[in-house]
């Protein structure tokens, strides 16, 4: 009886843990709440009945009248019920995990797709910026560099060809600068010649 009392106490502890953990699981997940409670209620009733039978028929009985076959059959049925419930719980857990894995894979694929889309947009914007800069230059960058170097060296006779109506590109601005510098140089020459003539007179 002392051994049975100890085993019964441990069984009651585990039974309480099972009910508490089952309550947490079903409260946290609607799918589990739909699947497990009816089976859990049946199992709880069966466990309570078996523990009560052990308590009344063996531990606290003044005279043992419970047939051994009935005792073993009751406990066997309860243990089988626990195993069946564990199998059902594991099956539901596997389903939940599979669903979560599939959801995470979908999110991963969506994120990967968005990143690819953003990369494509970045590439397209880069190409658009390069084209815009080329249009602003109105010529190849090397041609603009050659004209600027010629002007810096004092050569204002470099030929700059523009497209018809081009007044805003970099090459158009370089041509305007070249023409203005040529005018300034011409005026300086005229003024220097006037000074030289006046000095001679």
Secondary structure, DSSP 4 states (H G I P E B T S, - for coil): -HHHHHHHHHHHHHHHHHHHHHHHHHHH-HHHHHHTHHHHHHHHHHHHHHHHHHIIIIIS-SS--S-HHHHHHHHHHHHHHHHHHHHHHHHHHHHHHHHHHHHHHHHHHHHHHHHHHHHHHHHHHHHHHHHHHHHHHSS-HHHHHHHHHHHHTT---------TT--SSHHHHHHHHHHHHHHHHHHHHHHHHHHHHHHH-
